[in-house]
Each structure stands twice: as structure tokens, then as C-alpha cells.
Amino acid sequence: MRHGGFYTMRKVGLKLKAMKRTMRIFKYEEERHKELAPYDHWYFQNIAVKPEEQGKGFGGLLISTMLKTIESDELPIYVETNTEKSVLIYQKYGFEILEHGIIPETDVPLWCMLRKAR
């Protein structure tokens, strides 16, 4: 989680004021999730690989293993990310961008993505 799952917290800091700001960010992400995927679906959350291990295929192995495990449910999969690098990885596995923007009152980017049921 130190290497991706808490990108937002690292970006805004860990002081009380920043913690309140972080909670607003998480609330915004939750609201977007509920609005963009108001149906049964899987939700990928906090997928990350340590920076020194990136580029070795571990992220792809994790994603492909999870996809194989849940594909038989025939449900879409929702994910959000705060990095463009992650967007490119998810797109390789069939995720499409539903929405992209900057979280209000922050400089934190947000991509909301969906992989349709197969």
C-alpha cells in the first residue's frame, strides 16, 4: 500500500489538515464509483507494486490472475487510479476510461475505468 494504494495520502501529506483533505478525496472517489457503476461488479482496489519491482511483470501477473479467477462470474470490473502509468497497464487488460479529471479542490488526477463483462 505504501507503493501505490496510498498515492493520494502521500501526495497531500499526513498532517491533520491533509488527512481531512484526503478523506474528502476518498469520499469523492466513492461517489464517482457509486455513480459510474451502480450495478453488480467486481472492484479492484489498492493494486500496487513496489517501485523497485515495477517493470518485471508482477503487476500484470497480479491483474491477469485476478481476471482468470473472477471472469466466470461474468461481471464487469471497476477500478480507479491516480496515475497515468496505471491507466496504460489497465488498458492492456481491456479496461476503458469512463471518466478522467482532477479531484475538486486538489491537484490529484482520477481515472475511473471499467472492464466489461466477458
C-alpha positions in Angstrom: 0.0 0.0 0.0 3.0 2.3 0.5 3.8 2.0 -3.2 0.5 2.9 -4.9 -2.5 2.3 -2.8 -2.0 5.4 -0.8 -0.8 7.6 -3.6 -3.3 10.3 -2.6 -2.2 10.3 1.0 1.5 10.6 0.0 0.6 13.4 -2.4 -1.3 15.6 0.2 0.7 14.6 3.3 -0.2 13.2 6.7 -1.0 16.2 8.8 -4.5 16.7 10.3 -5.5 19.3 7.6 -4.1 17.0 4.9 -5.9 14.0 6.5 -9.2 15.8 6.2 -8.4 16.7 2.6 -7.6 13.0 2.0 -10.9 11.9 3.4 -12.7 14.3 1.0 -10.7 12.8 -1.8 -11.7 9.2 -0.8 -15.3 10.4 -0.4 -15.3 11.9 -3.9 -13.8 8.7 -5.4 -16.5 6.7 -3.6 -19.2 9.0 -5.0 -17.8 8.6 -8.6 -17.7 4.8 -8.1 -21.3 4.6 -7.0 -22.5 6.9 -9.8 -20.5 5.2 -12.6 -21.0 1.6 -11.6 -24.4 1.3 -9.9 -24.8 -2.3 -10.8 -23.2 -5.6 -9.7 -19.5 -5.6 -10.5 -16.1 -6.5 -9.1 -14.0 -3.7 -7.7 -10.2 -3.7 -7.9 -8.8 -1.5 -5.1 -5.2 -0.8 -4.0 -3.3 -2.8 -6.5 0.4 -1.7 -6.4 3.9 -2.9 -7.0 6.9 -1.5 -5.2 8.8 0.9 -7.5 12.0 -1.2 -7.5 9.9 -4.2 -8.6 8.0 -2.4 -11.4 8.6 -3.4 -15.0 9.2 -7.0 -14.1 5.7 -8.3 -14.9 4.4 -8.6 -11.3 1.5 -6.1 -11.8 0.4 -7.9 -15.0 0.7 -11.2 -13.3 -1.5 -10.0 -10.4 -4.1 -8.5 -12.7 -4.2 -11.5 -15.1 -4.5 -13.9 -12.1 -7.4 -12.0 -10.7 -9.1 -11.8 -14.1 -8.9 -15.5 -14.5 -10.3 -16.1 -11.1 -13.3 -13.8 -11.5 -14.1 -14.0 -15.2 -16.5 -16.9 -14.8 -18.8 -14.5 -12.8 -19.4 -12.6 -16.0 -19.5 -9.3 -14.2 -17.8 -6.0 -15.2 -14.8 -4.8 -13.2 -14.4 -1.3 -11.9 -11.1 0.3 -10.9 -9.9 3.8 -10.3 -6.3 5.1 -10.4 -4.5 8.3 -9.8 -1.6 7.6 -12.2 -1.4 7.7 -16.0 1.1 4.8 -15.9 -1.6 2.6 -14.2 -4.1 3.6 -16.8 -1.9 2.2 -19.6 -1.5 -1.0 -17.7 -5.2 -1.4 -17.1 -5.9 -0.6 -20.8 -3.7 -3.6 -21.8 -6.2 -5.8 -19.9 -9.3 -4.4 -21.6 -10.3 -1.6 -19.2 -11.7 1.5 -20.7 -11.8 5.0 -19.2 -15.2 6.0 -18.0 -14.1 9.4 -16.7 -11.0 11.4 -16.2 -10.4 14.6 -14.3 -8.8 16.3 -11.4 -10.5 15.7 -8.0 -12.1 19.0 -6.9 -10.1 21.3 -4.7 -6.9 19.2 -5.3 -4.3 18.6 -7.9 -4.9 14.8 -7.7 -5.9 13.2 -11.0 -8.5 10.5 -11.1 -9.2 8.0 -13.8 -12.3 5.8 -13.4 -12.2 2.7 -15.5 -14.3 -0.3 -16.4 -13.7 -3.7 -18.0 -16.9 -5.0 -19.5 -18.1 -8.5 -18.6 -16.9 -11.1 -21.0 
